Every structure is written in C-alpha cells, then in structure tokens.
Amino acid sequence: MRHIASRDNPDYRGWLRLAQGRPGRHDARVFLEGEHLCHAWLESKGLPSVLVVGESALSLDWVGPIWAACARGRRVVLQDNLAAVLSQVEHGPAVFFIVETPAPEPPARITAGCLWLDRVQDPGNLGTLLRTAAAAGLRQAYLSDGCASAWSPKAMRSGQGAHFALEIHEHADLSALARRLDIPLAATTLDKAEILYVKDLRQPCVWLFGNEGQGVADDLLAQADWRIRIPQSTAVESLNVAAAAAVCLFEQRRQQLVAAVRARTARQ
C-alpha cells in the first residue's frame, strides 16, 4: 500500500489527466470511478492496474471488499483533498480504478448481430448507445474515426458498466468491414426506407447509426442491405440517435422473443 499526499506526484498527475479525459498520446489506460464501475470491472475483467482510494472512503462498508479483492495488486491511498480533485462526480465516494484499455481482436467474419457507430461525437450519446446495445443482447460494437472515445469518463458514466459486456473496436474502417459481413447491414434513414415495424427483424443484423447532425455517411449508407425508418409524429424533425437506436434494437429483440415463444409453443 502506498500513500500519496502531494499534487506534484507524477502518478497522481497522470491519473488527473485520465480523469479529465486528457490522456497522453500513448496512454492506453482508462479511469473508472465509483462502486458500480469498479465492481463491474472486477466481475468481468479481474484486478485493476491500480486501486486508488481517498482516505475517508476507506471507512465505507462497500469499499472494504474491493480493497480486500485488490490485495494482490497495487493499492494507493490518496489524501482527501487530492481525491476530491480527482473525482468527476460531485460528492461521490473517492474510489477509482486505473485499468488498461481492452483491445479485442476483430473477427475474420462478422456473423453475429452488433452495433456500428459512424462519427457519433457526443460521449454521453455514445455511452448510452453502448448501454442500449448490451441490454438488447448485442456483444460487439465498432466505432469509426470521428466517434467520441468510448473510454472517456463521460462515456463510461453513461454506459454504466455496459463497456465490460461488449467487445469494443475503436477507429474501425466501417466501409472495409462491410466486406466481412455474413449478415445484413441495417441503416436508419428517411430516404427510400422501409418502416421499422413491418420489417422482419428476426435474423441477426448489424445496426448502423450515424452522426447526430448528419446521419450515416453516404458511402456507408450505399452499402446497407436494409434501409429503415422509424415512423414518428411530424411534431419533431427527428429522434436523438440514442433514442432511435433503442427503438430499433428493442423492436428486433421483441420480434425475436415472440418468434422464440411461438416456436416453443408449437413444439409442445
């Protein structure tokens, strides 16, 4: 165990850059804060590179098990005033993990339903999209250049642990990946599109959602097998990308669950 009481400590300064979303150019670490994200990492990935705990947080009931679980790793106690600066959550308990960014290998062929994001720039939207995808049963996400960082503190908070249920591939060349698809590519658009609720979505597909203002890039849209629109009231121009994804992904999940129930009933 190590105790840090100086803001000039080089480790502390590096952690502060991570917390503020300013990692160094070659820094592949991720900053996790709070009970939920730390527990999610322990359950899915194992020990962090470093556990950092504010002095006062050591007395919290839920911190004890995390502290004990990390006994074989590196543990640091921060002076409370330094921990307060490090925290990105107002009045949050000062418990942090520093972890290495997961870097999964992309598959040779894409055969399972997954999420593709084209230049989604808002980290809150991006985290919500990942959370929705994981909740809908998807297990992979591919993010193009121009997307916000999936592992930024704001995206992590919005994802609420969904990052650890997904294989996340950043800086993906989506146009090139389209040649690896063994399932349909579905893109949301208003132009020459089928209505979501009459489309047969029982088979797996790749869901492609685009930039908040511009939508899916034209070259990607041209590669889509399915062009899908969500029928909505004319009271608003469009849905937020995260809301649109939730509607589409859970309509597909609904259709798949109904088909599974009907198949079980027919066998009985």
C-alpha positions as CSV (number, residue, x, y, z in Angstrom):
1,M,0.0,0.0,0.0
2,R,1.2,3.5,-0.8
3,H,0.1,6.9,0.5
4,I,0.1,10.0,-1.7
5,A,-0.2,13.5,-0.2
6,S,1.3,15.7,-2.9
7,R,-0.4,17.0,-6.0
8,D,3.1,17.0,-7.7
9,N,3.3,13.3,-7.5
10,P,3.8,12.1,-11.2
11,D,1.3,9.2,-10.8
12,Y,-1.3,11.5,-9.4
13,R,-0.8,14.0,-12.2
14,G,-1.2,11.2,-14.8
15,W,-4.4,10.0,-13.1
16,L,-5.8,13.5,-13.1
17,R,-5.2,13.8,-16.9
18,L,-7.1,10.5,-17.3
19,A,-10.0,11.7,-15.1
20,Q,-10.3,14.9,-17.1
21,G,-10.3,13.0,-20.4
22,R,-6.8,14.2,-21.4
23,P,-4.7,11.0,-21.6
24,G,-1.2,11.2,-23.0
25,R,-0.8,10.4,-26.7
26,H,0.4,6.9,-26.0
27,D,-1.5,6.3,-22.7
28,A,-3.8,3.3,-23.1
29,R,-5.2,3.4,-19.6
30,V,-8.8,4.0,-18.5
31,F,-10.1,5.8,-15.4
32,L,-13.1,4.2,-13.6
33,E,-14.8,5.9,-10.7
34,G,-17.4,4.6,-8.2
35,E,-18.8,1.4,-6.8
36,H,-20.7,0.3,-9.9
37,L,-18.0,0.6,-12.5
38,C,-15.3,-0.8,-10.1
39,H,-17.5,-3.9,-9.3
40,A,-18.3,-4.4,-13.0
41,W,-14.6,-4.4,-13.8
42,L,-13.8,-6.9,-11.0
43,E,-16.5,-9.2,-12.1
44,S,-15.8,-9.2,-15.8
45,K,-12.0,-8.4,-16.1
46,G,-10.3,-9.1,-12.8
47,L,-7.9,-6.9,-10.9
48,P,-7.2,-3.3,-12.0
49,S,-3.7,-2.0,-12.6
50,V,-4.2,0.3,-9.6
51,L,-6.9,0.8,-6.9
52,V,-6.9,4.4,-5.7
53,V,-9.0,5.2,-2.6
54,G,-9.4,8.5,-0.7
55,E,-8.6,8.4,3.0
56,S,-12.2,8.9,4.2
57,A,-13.6,6.4,1.6
58,L,-11.6,3.6,3.3
59,S,-14.2,3.5,6.1
60,L,-17.2,2.9,3.7
61,D,-18.8,-0.6,4.1
62,W,-18.7,-1.4,0.4
63,V,-15.1,-0.3,-0.1
64,G,-13.7,-2.9,2.3
65,P,-14.5,-5.9,0.0
66,I,-13.0,-4.0,-3.0
67,W,-9.9,-3.2,-1.0
68,A,-9.5,-6.8,0.0
69,A,-10.1,-8.1,-3.5
70,C,-7.2,-6.0,-4.8
71,A,-4.8,-7.1,-2.1
72,R,-2.6,-8.9,-4.7
73,G,-2.4,-5.7,-6.8
74,R,-1.3,-2.2,-6.4
75,R,-3.3,-0.1,-3.8
76,V,-2.9,3.6,-3.2
77,V,-4.5,5.8,-0.5
78,L,-5.0,9.5,-1.6
79,Q,-5.2,12.4,0.8
80,D,-8.8,13.6,0.8
81,N,-8.2,17.0,-0.9
82,L,-6.4,15.3,-3.8
83,A,-9.1,12.6,-4.1
84,A,-11.8,15.4,-4.3
85,V,-10.0,17.0,-7.2
86,L,-9.6,13.6,-9.0
87,S,-13.3,12.8,-8.7
88,Q,-15.5,13.7,-11.6
89,V,-18.7,13.1,-9.6
90,E,-19.9,15.8,-7.2
91,H,-19.8,14.4,-3.6
92,G,-19.1,11.0,-5.0
93,P,-17.1,8.4,-2.9
94,A,-13.4,8.7,-3.9
95,V,-12.8,5.1,-5.2
96,F,-11.1,4.7,-8.5
97,F,-9.6,2.0,-10.7
98,I,-6.9,2.6,-13.2
99,V,-7.1,-0.1,-15.9
100,E,-5.6,-1.0,-19.3
101,T,-7.9,-0.3,-22.2
102,P,-9.3,-3.6,-23.5
103,A,-8.2,-4.2,-27.1
104,P,-10.1,-7.2,-28.6
105,E,-9.1,-8.7,-31.9
106,P,-11.7,-8.2,-34.7
107,P,-13.1,-11.4,-36.1
108,A,-12.3,-12.6,-39.6
109,R,-16.0,-12.7,-40.4
110,I,-18.9,-10.9,-38.7
111,T,-21.7,-13.4,-38.1
112,A,-23.4,-12.1,-35.0
113,G,-25.6,-9.0,-34.5
114,C,-23.6,-6.0,-33.5
115,L,-23.6,-2.2,-33.3
116,W,-21.8,0.1,-35.8
117,L,-21.4,3.8,-35.0
118,D,-20.4,6.4,-37.6
119,R,-19.0,9.6,-36.2
120,V,-21.1,9.8,-33.0
121,Q,-19.4,12.7,-31.3
122,D,-21.2,13.2,-28.0
123,P,-19.7,10.9,-25.3
124,G,-23.0,10.8,-23.4
125,N,-24.8,9.6,-26.5
126,L,-22.1,7.1,-27.2
127,G,-22.2,5.6,-23.7
128,T,-26.0,5.4,-23.9
129,L,-25.8,3.6,-27.2
130,L,-23.3,1.1,-25.8
131,R,-25.6,0.5,-22.8
132,T,-28.6,0.0,-25.0
133,A,-26.8,-2.4,-27.3
134,A,-25.6,-4.5,-24.3
135,A,-29.2,-4.5,-22.9
136,A,-30.6,-5.6,-26.2
137,G,-28.2,-8.6,-26.3
138,L,-25.5,-7.4,-28.7
139,R,-21.9,-8.3,-27.8
140,Q,-19.8,-6.2,-30.2
141,A,-19.5,-2.6,-31.1
142,Y,-17.5,-1.0,-33.9
143,L,-16.8,2.8,-33.7
144,S,-15.5,4.8,-36.7
145,D,-12.9,7.5,-36.7
146,G,-14.7,10.7,-35.6
147,C,-16.5,9.0,-32.8
148,A,-16.0,10.2,-29.2
149,S,-13.7,8.0,-27.1
150,A,-15.7,5.0,-25.8
151,W,-13.4,5.0,-22.7
152,S,-13.7,8.7,-21.8
153,P,-15.1,9.3,-18.3
154,K,-18.4,10.7,-19.5
155,A,-19.0,7.8,-21.9
156,M,-18.1,5.4,-19.1
157,R,-20.6,7.0,-16.8
158,S,-23.3,6.9,-19.4
159,G,-22.5,3.3,-20.2
160,Q,-22.9,2.2,-16.6
161,G,-20.8,-0.9,-17.0
162,A,-22.0,-1.9,-20.5
163,H,-18.5,-1.5,-21.8
164,F,-17.5,-4.7,-20.0
165,A,-20.3,-6.7,-21.6
166,L,-19.1,-5.7,-25.1
167,E,-16.1,-6.1,-27.3
168,I,-15.5,-2.5,-28.4
169,H,-13.4,-1.8,-31.5
170,E,-12.5,1.8,-31.9
171,H,-11.1,3.6,-35.1
172,A,-12.8,0.9,-37.2
173,D,-12.9,1.3,-41.0
174,L,-16.6,0.5,-41.4
175,S,-16.5,0.6,-45.2
176,A,-13.8,-2.1,-45.3
177,L,-15.5,-4.1,-42.5
178,A,-18.7,-4.3,-44.7
179,R,-16.8,-6.8,-46.8
180,R,-16.5,-9.1,-43.8
181,L,-20.3,-9.3,-43.2
182,D,-22.2,-12.6,-43.3
183,I,-25.4,-10.9,-42.1
184,P,-27.3,-7.9,-43.4
185,L,-26.3,-4.3,-42.7
186,A,-29.2,-2.2,-41.5
187,A,-29.0,1.6,-41.5
188,T,-31.6,4.2,-40.3
189,T,-32.5,6.8,-42.9
190,L,-35.6,8.7,-44.1
191,D,-34.7,8.2,-47.8
192,K,-36.2,5.2,-49.6
193,A,-36.6,3.3,-46.3
194,E,-38.9,0.5,-45.0
195,I,-40.9,1.2,-41.9
196,L,-39.3,-0.4,-38.9
197,Y,-42.4,-2.1,-37.6
198,V,-43.2,-4.0,-40.8
199,K,-39.7,-5.2,-41.4
200,D,-38.9,-8.8,-40.5
201,L,-36.0,-8.4,-38.0
202,R,-35.9,-12.0,-36.6
203,Q,-32.5,-12.7,-38.1
204,P,-29.3,-11.1,-36.7
205,C,-28.1,-8.0,-38.4
206,V,-25.6,-5.2,-38.0
207,W,-27.2,-1.9,-36.8
208,L,-25.5,1.2,-38.2
209,F,-26.3,4.6,-36.6
210,G,-24.7,7.9,-37.7
211,N,-23.6,11.3,-36.6
212,E,-26.0,13.3,-34.5
213,G,-26.5,16.0,-37.2
214,Q,-25.5,14.4,-40.5
215,G,-26.7,10.8,-40.0
216,V,-24.9,7.9,-41.7
217,A,-22.3,8.9,-44.3
218,D,-23.4,8.4,-47.9
219,D,-20.7,5.8,-48.7
220,L,-21.8,3.6,-45.8
221,L,-25.5,4.1,-46.5
222,A,-24.9,2.9,-50.0
223,Q,-23.6,-0.4,-48.6
224,A,-26.7,-1.0,-46.4
225,D,-28.8,-4.1,-47.2
226,W,-31.7,-2.7,-45.2
227,R,-32.7,1.0,-45.1
228,I,-35.1,1.5,-42.2
229,R,-37.0,4.4,-40.8
230,I,-38.9,5.0,-37.6
231,P,-42.4,6.4,-38.3
232,Q,-43.0,9.3,-36.0
233,S,-45.2,12.4,-35.5
234,T,-44.4,15.5,-37.6
235,A,-44.2,17.5,-34.3
236,V,-40.4,17.0,-34.3
237,E,-37.9,16.6,-37.1
238,S,-36.0,13.6,-35.8
239,L,-35.1,11.4,-32.8
240,N,-31.9,11.6,-30.9
241,V,-29.5,8.9,-32.2
242,A,-29.5,7.1,-28.8
243,A,-33.3,7.1,-28.7
244,A,-33.6,5.9,-32.3
245,A,-31.2,3.0,-31.5
246,A,-33.2,2.0,-28.5
247,V,-36.4,1.9,-30.6
248,C,-34.7,-0.2,-33.4
249,L,-32.8,-2.6,-31.2
250,F,-35.7,-3.4,-28.9
251,E,-38.1,-3.9,-31.8
252,Q,-35.8,-6.5,-33.1
253,R,-35.5,-8.1,-29.7
254,R,-39.3,-8.1,-29.4
255,Q,-39.7,-9.9,-32.7
256,Q,-37.0,-12.4,-31.8
257,L,-38.6,-13.2,-28.4
258,V,-42.1,-13.5,-29.9
259,A,-40.7,-15.9,-32.5
260,A,-39.0,-18.0,-29.8
261,V,-42.1,-18.2,-27.7
262,R,-44.2,-19.3,-30.7
263,A,-41.6,-21.9,-31.7
264,R,-41.7,-23.4,-28.1
265,T,-45.5,-23.4,-28.1
266,A,-45.5,-25.2,-31.4
267,R,-43.2,-27.9,-30.1
268,Q,-45.4,-28.6,-27.0
